[in-house]
Amino acid sequence: MNQSPGTIKRLSLSLWRLLNISRKVIVNLVFFTLLLLFFVAISQDGDKVVIPKQTALVLNLKGDIVEQKREIDPMSAFMAEAMNQPEENPEVLLSDILEVISQAKNDDRVSVLVLQLQNMNRAGLTKLSDIAKAIEDFKTSGKQVIAVGDQYTQDQYYLASHANNIWLDPKGWMILDGYGRYQMYFKSALDKLAISQHIFRVGTYKSAVEPYMRDDMSPAAKEANRVWLNDLWGRYKEDVAKQRKFGVENFDESIDDLVTKFKAANGNFAEYALNNHWVDALKTREQMRDELIKLAGENSTGDSYSHVTFKEYLSTIKSPFPVVNPGSDKIAVVVAKGTILNGTQSPGTIGGDSTAKLLRKARQNDKVKAVVLRVDSPGGSAYASEIIRREIELLKAAGKPVVASMGTYAASGGYWISASANKIMAAPTTITGSIGIFGLMMTFEKSLDKLGIHTDGVGTTDIAGYGLTRPLTDGMAQIFQLNIDRGYQDFISLVADSRNMTVEQIDEIAQGRVWSGARAKELGLVDELGDLDDAVNAAAGIAGLDNYDTLLIEKELTPQEIFMQNLLGNALALIGTEPVANSGPVEQFISTVRGELTRLNQFNDPQGIYSFCLTCEAY
């Protein structure tokens, strides 16, 4: 039987009302659940975290160590935790780690620092060096530092080497495989798909586009990469050897040496680590607990040692509402972390407009007398980089000196935004330089031709109807290359002006080549070697300040966002977290390809001109 249109309409309206009511009920239920969790969290035994009179501080870092966290929707984070889904790519602020270690040094309640680093992921040698410096300062208090683990990755071991004692599970493993730069190349795949590639670049060593134009790394790129990788590996070996009190030759760079030692250890990684003096003792988890009980005492239940975790300790020393002294002079710190993109971007990524806005805010604040730009970026959009650099010039014109402080990397666009600073400071292990320009586009006329799809028509000019489904003409290719050439000349010219060098001198060390911070200082691309604290002191010196406070300038949260952050933070503390699962080789391959495609998609320079260092992102 056919139903009338009116009946169908009434049924549709009833269904919509039912869905709408259900939606409101679910939203309100979630909200009141969160609210209940919040009040439960803040009402439990007064303070959420009570630190015993004698305890161990466990530095159980989880995720990547970063200069600035990416922005995450708090509701999404809460729902993921509520559904027992681990956070994807968790992050830990470097500044939080340094603050926790510094505070614990003089905290009489903390008797020992335990490095439990199994869930710590990527960090970069520069950030690791900053943390190691804080650990060494902690040891001056006379307190012990103990590293415990089922295994140690190379980054984890660098920090562990600064402990008084390193313990490893008898069935655990560790191996130091050095630094390398290997990546996938797609030229043959793109050829098989009949995708036409159009690549424009300046710089013999500008290798960011090589994966799309070659099936292997060019000799020039291998030469440049080998130099800075050896610089970093040499620093790693020197630092670890000094802490472990053995020679730099005790690193098994030859596979034959490794096999010989591994045979002597009967194929056991833990025995190999002990024989090679990487670790001090092999202990089971129970034995580790017993030893730590002797150092820190028992916990309240008597089943383990007394301890407080990194997050718990941080919550007791870091206020969600920082108090700013309105009367003091300020050294402003602006963090520029991530890929440089055009427009307004969320924290964790550099936006031409959004980062420029933060610098402008520092310029318009009468209490700010100098600015430190903390750069941790492989570059990106040339146009967005220039928008940010112009704000540096305006700060200097306003009489406010700017010091660029380079973190793990400040290359390509990361160097562009640093170039005009009054002073550039880098760590010896910073990856910088890569002064070069490229443009990349693909057209699909040949791919579509295989499917029997063609583009044709008429236009009033030679360039009308230009698009991805038509071949790129020789004339348009010339225009793009001329624009890239001009971009490179602009880049080396601004560096030459800022560094008091000639364009020829800069061109000789530019060409897209990557340098370590130590080499960059020798070449004149960096003024001094130092960390963020050194940069702040340098800025104060230039500004003639004796008494000042530092002021972190970042995106301002609305009152609603602050409320949700604190509410969800307490709720998440009640729920707890699960360890991050390690992905297998197939998942890693898929993630790599997805990352490459995502990078191409997110690049948004209005002219398609980029100064980006793909090499710098991993080593």
N, C-alpha and C positions, 0 to 999 in steps of 0.2 A: 504494500500500500504506500502511495506517495504521500510525503508529508508536505504541508504548505510552507511557503517561505516564512510566514509568521511564526510557525511552530519551531522551525530551525533557528530563527533569530532568538526566540525566547530561550531555547536550549543553550545556545551559544552564550547569551548574557548570563544565564544561571551558572554555566561552567566557569565563565570569567570571574563572577563574584566569588565562587567557591575557591578558585585559585588565588584570588586577591586576598581573601580572608585567611587562607592557609599561609600565604607569604607573610602577612602581618603577624600571625601567631608565631611563626618560626622565628622571625626577626626579634620580636619581643622576648621570646623564650631565650634566645641566645644572649640578648642584652642583659636580662635579669640574672641569667646564669653567670655571666661575666661579673656583674655587679656583686653577686653573692660571693663568688670566688675572691674578689678584691677585698671585701670586708672580712672574710675569713682569714685571708692572708695577713692583713694588717692587725688583726685582733689576736693572733696566735701568740701567746706568751709575751706580749709586749713587743719587743724588737723581733724582727724576722730572723736575724742571725745573732747568735750569742757566741763570742769568741772565748774559749776557755783560758784560764790563767797561764797554762802551758800547753802549747799546741804546735803542730806543724802546718805551714802554709803549703798547700799543694798547687803547683803551677800546672794545672791540667788544662792546657790550651786546646781548643777545639776549632779547627777550620784554618783559613788563610789569615796570615798576619797582614793588616792593611793600615794605611795612613788615614783612610776615611772609609766608613762603612757605606755600602750602597743602600739606597732607600728601599725599605720593604714595607708593604702594607701591613700594619699591625694585626688587623683582623684575619688576614690570610695566614700570617704566621701563627696566630693562636689556633685557628682551625686545623692547620697542619699538625700542630703539636697534639691537639685534642684527638685527632684521628690517628695518632701514633705514626705520623709520617715525618721522618727526619728532615730538618731544614736542608735545602739544597744549597751547597757551597756556603757554609757558615763562615763568618768573619770575626776576627778579634782585633780591636784597635791597638796599635802599637803603643800609643800614649797611655792606654789603660794598663798595659803590662808594665811599663816603666814606672807608673805611679804606684802600682801595687807593690812592686819590689822595693821601691824607695821607702814607702811607708812602713813596710814590714821590717826593714833594716833597724829602725829605731823603736819598734813595737816590742816591749818586754814580754808580751804574751806569746810571741812567735819565737820558738827556740830553734827551728830548723826549716830550711826551704827544700821542698821535695819537687824535683822536676819529673813530671809524669806527662810525657810528650807524645804519646802514641797516636793521638787524634789531631796533632798539629800538622797542617798541610803546608802549602807553599808560603815562603816568607821572603826569600831573596837575601843574599849575603849581607847587604847593607843593614837591613832591619835586624838580622840575627846579630850583627856586630853591636848594634845599639843595645839589644837585650843582654848580650854577653857583658857589655860594659857595666850594666846595672847589676848583674849577678856578681861581678868582681867587686863592685862597691859594697854590695850586701855582705860579702865575706869579710870585709874590713871590720865588721862588728864582732867578729869572733864566732859567729854562728856557722853551723855546718850547712853545706848544700849537698844533697844526695840525689842522684839521677837513678830512676827505676824504670824498667821497661821490659816488655815481652820482645821488643825489637826496636831498632833505631834506624830511621832513614838518614840520609846524609845531612839534611837540614837539622833534624832532631839531634843528631849526634854532635853537631857543632856547638849547640847549647849545652848538651850533656858533658862535653869535654871540659866545661868550666866548673863542674861539680868537684867537691872534695873526693867523692867516691862514686863510681858508676857501677851499677848492678844490672845484670842481664839474666833473664830466665835461662836455665840450662837447655831448654828446647827452643830458645829464641834465635834470632838471626840479626845480622847487620853486615853491610858491605859498603865500602866507599868507592863509588864508580866514577868519580870525577865529574866534570862539567862537559856537556856536549850540546850541540845544536843540530838537531835532525828534524826535518819536516816533510810533509807530503807535497808532491809536485803533480800538477793536473794537466799539463799541456796535451799529452796524448789522449787523455779522456775528453778534453774539450775538442780536440781535432776529430775524434770519433763521433762526437755529437754535432760536428760541423758548426761549431760556434766560432764566429770570427772575433778574434781578440785584437784590441787596439790599445797599445801600451805606449805611454809617453813619459819619459823620465829624464832627469839630469843627474849625473853622478855615477861614476864607475862602480861604486860600492853600494848603490841604492838598490838593495836586494829584496825589498818588500814585494815587488811584483814578479819576482822570479818563479814562484810556484805556478803562475799562469802562462809563462812564456818559455819554460824549460822543463825538462824531466829530471834535472839534477841541479845541485848547487854549482854556481859558476866558480872558476878558479879564483877570481877576485874576491868573491864573498867568502870562500874558504880561507883565503889569506887573512882577510880582516877579522873574521870570526875567531880564527885560531889565536890571534894576538890577544884580544880582550878576554877570551876564555882562559888562556894561560895566565893572564894577569890575575883573574879572580881565583883560579885554582891554586896559584902560588900563594895568594893571601890566605886561602882556606888552610892549606897545609902548614904554613908558618904559624897561624894562630892555634891550630889544634896541637901541633908538635910542641909548641911552647907550653901549653897547658898540661899535656901528657908527659912532658919531659923526655921526649925522644926526638930523633932527627927526622927531617923532612923526607929522607929516603925510605922511611917506614910506611910508605903508601904504595900499595901494590898496583902499579900502573901497567905492568906486564902481565898478560894472561898466564904466561908460563910460571911466573913467580907465585901468582895466586893459586894455580893448580897445585904446585909443590906444597905450599903451606896448607891448602885445604886437605890434601892427602894426609899430611902429618896430623891433622885434626880429625882424622877418620870421617871426613865428610860432614862434620858437625859445625854449623855456622857459629854457634856459641863458643865452642872450644877454639875455633879459629880466632874469634875476637879476643878471647882471654890470652891465647898464646901470642897474639900480635900486640898485646898490651893496650888494646882499645878499651877494655873494661877491666875493673879491679876484681870482680868476683861474680860467680854464677850462683844465683839464689832463686829458689822457688818463690812464689808469691807469699806463701806462709812464712818462709824464712825472712823475706823482706819486711813483712808486717812485724815479726818478732823484733827485728833489729830497730825498726822505727819506734816501736813501743818503748825501747830502752832510751831513745833520744827524745821522744815527745810525750811519753806517758800513754796510758790507755784512754780510750774514749769512754763516754758515760755508760755504754752497754757492755764494755769489757771485751768486745769481739774484734777490736782492731786498735790502731793507734789514734790518738787524739789529733784531729786535723780539721782544717777549714779550707774549702776549695777557693779557686781563683775568683769565681763569680760571687761567692759568698763574701769574701773579704772585700772585693771591689764595692759591693753594695753598702758596706759599712763606712767607706771613706769617700765615696763619690756621691754628691748630692744631685738629685734630678733637676734641681733649680739652682744653678751656680750663682753665687753672690759676686757682683761686680762692684768694686770700689769706684764710685762716681767721681771722686776728686783726684785720683792719681793719673799721671801720664801713662800712656799705653804704647806697647809694641804690639801691633796687630799681626796675627798669623792667619793667612788665608791658604787653605789646602787645595791644591789642584791635582786631583788624583783620577787616573783613568784615561780613556780615549778622549781626544778633543773633538767635539761635535759642534755643529752650528746650532744656534738658538739657545733655549733654556733647557737644561738637563737636570736630572735628579742627582743628589749627592752620590758619590762613587763614580761619576762620570763628569768630565769637564765640559761645560757648555760655554760657547763664546759669549752669549748674553748673560747667563747666570753667574759665571765666574767673574766677568767684568763688573757685574752689579755688586758683588762682594767687595771687589777692590774699590769701587766707587763709594761704597758705604764707609770704607776705611778712610778714604780721602775726605769725606764730608763730616767725619767725626773729629771735632776739635781736640779731643783728648788723645787721639792717635797721633804720635809724633814720628813713627817709622813703621814699616811693614816688612814682614818676612813672608815671601811666597814659597810655600813648601810644595815642590813639584815631584810627582811620582807618576810619570806619564811617558808612553812610547810615542805620543804625538797623535796626529789625526788631521782634521781640516786646517788647511793653510789660512783660509779666511777667518775662521774662528780664532786661530792662534793670533792673528794680527789684531783682531778686536780686543783681545786680552792684553796684548803688548802695548796697545795705545793707552790703556788705563795705567800701565806702569809709567809711561811717559808723563801722564797727567799727574800722577802722584809725585813724581820727582819735580815737576813744575810747581806743585803746591808746596814744595819745601819739605816733603816727607820722603826720606831715603828708603830705598827698597833693596833688600838682600834676597837673592834667590837661593834657596836651600834645596839641593837635589837629593832625593831619596834613592830608592833602588834603581830607578832609571829616569832620565830627563833627556830624552833623545828626540830628534826630528822636531815636531811641533813642541815637544817638551823643552827643547833648547830654544826654540823661537820665542816662547813666552818668557824665558829667563834672560835672554840676551841683553835687554835694555836695563837690567837691574844695576844699581850702583856697585854691587859686589855679587859674585857668583861663588857659592861654596858647594862642595860635593864631598861625598865619602870616597876613599880610595877605590871602593868597589862599585861605585855608581856606574851605570852604563849611560853614556851620553854621546854627544856628537850627532852622527847620522844626519848631517846637514845636507839635505837633498830634497828633491821634489819629484812627484810622479802623478800621473793621471791614468786611469784604467776604465775602459768601457768594453762591452761586448755587444755585437749585433748578431741577429739570428736568421738572417735571410737564407743562408745555406741550410740551416736546420729545418726551416719552414718549407724550403724547396723540396726536401725529401718527403715531406708530408703532402706535397701538392698544393701548398699555400704560397701565394705570391702577392707582392705589393706593387701597385702601379698607379699612376695618376699624373696630374699636371700641377704646376705651381708658377707663380709670377717671378720667382727668383731661383737662382741655382741652389739655394739652401732651404727653400720652402719644403715642408713635409719631412724634414730630417727626423729620423727616429730609429728605434732598435730593430725594425723589420726591414730596413734598407741598408745597402752597403755604405760604408763610410768612404766618401770621395777623397781623392788625393788632396784637393784644396782644403777640405775641412780638417784632414789630418795635419796639414801644415799649420793651420790656424791653432789647433790644439797644442802642437809641439812648440810653436812660437810663444804661446801663453805659458807653457811649462818652463821654457827657457827664461822668460821674464820673471817668473816666480822664483827661480833659482838665483838669478841676479839680485833680486830684491832681498832674498834671504842672506846671501853672503855679504851684500852691501851693508845691511843693518848690523850683522855680526862684526864686520870690519869697523864700522863706525863706533860700535859699543866697546870693542876690545882694543881700540887704538892700533889697529893693524891695517895693512893694505888688503884690497880685494884679492890680489894675487896670493898673498900669504894665507888668507882664509880658504881660497879655492883649493890650495895645495893640500890642506888638511880636512877639507870638507868632502865633496864628491860622494856624500852619503855614507861615509865611513864611520863605524862605531868605535868608540874609545872607552877605556876604563877611566874613572875619575882621576886616578893617579897620573895616567898618560895625558889626560885632558889638561891637567895643571901644567905639565911640562910643555905642552903645546900652546898654552896661553888661552885656552877656552874656559878655564876655571881659575879663579883668583887664589882660593885657599881650600885646604882640605879640612873638613869638620862636620859635625852633626847639627841637628836642629838647635840645640842649646848654644852651640858656638855661633850659629847664624843670628840668634836673638841677641847675643852679646855684641856681635859685630854691628848689628843695626843700632843698638843703644849707643855704641861708641861713635858711629857716624852722626847720630842725632844729638850727641852730647848729653845723654841722659845718665844720671847716677841712680835715681830712684824711679822705678816704673813697675807696672804690672803687665803681664802678657794678656792679650784679649783674642780669643779664637772667634773669628768672624765666619759664620756659617749660615745656612738657610734657617730662617726663623720659623718655629713651629707655632701653629695657632693654639689657643688654650684647649680646644677640643683634641688636637693631636697630642698635646702634652698629657692630657687626662688619659687618653686611650693608651699611650705608651706606658704610663705608670700602672694603669689598671691591668693591662695585659702582661706587663712584666711580672707583677705579683702573681697573676694567675698561672703563668708559665712556670714560675718557680715552684708552684705547688704540683704541677703536672710532672715536671722533670723532663729530661731529654734522653734520647737513645744514641748510642755511638753511630757514627757515619759509616755506612757500608762501603767497602772498597769495590770499585767497578772493575769488571773484567776487560780483557783486551777488545772484545767486540764493542762493548759499550764505550770504551775509550776512543775507538776508531770512529764510531758514529758521532760521538761528542766533538771530535776534532773536525770532521767534515761540517757538522752543524755550526761550529764556531766560525769556520772560514766563510760559510755562506751568510751567517749573521753579520759578520764584520763588513762584508761587501754591501749588505742591505742597509746597515745603519750609517755608513759613511754618507754625509749629507752636505758636503761643501757645495755652495751654490755654483761654483765654477768647475767642480770636479777635480780640484787640485789638492793634493795631500802631501803632508810631510809626516810620514809614519814609519816607525821602525818595527817591522814584524819580528826581526831577529831578537829585539830586546825583550820580548814578552816572556821568554822562557830560556833557561840554560841549565 
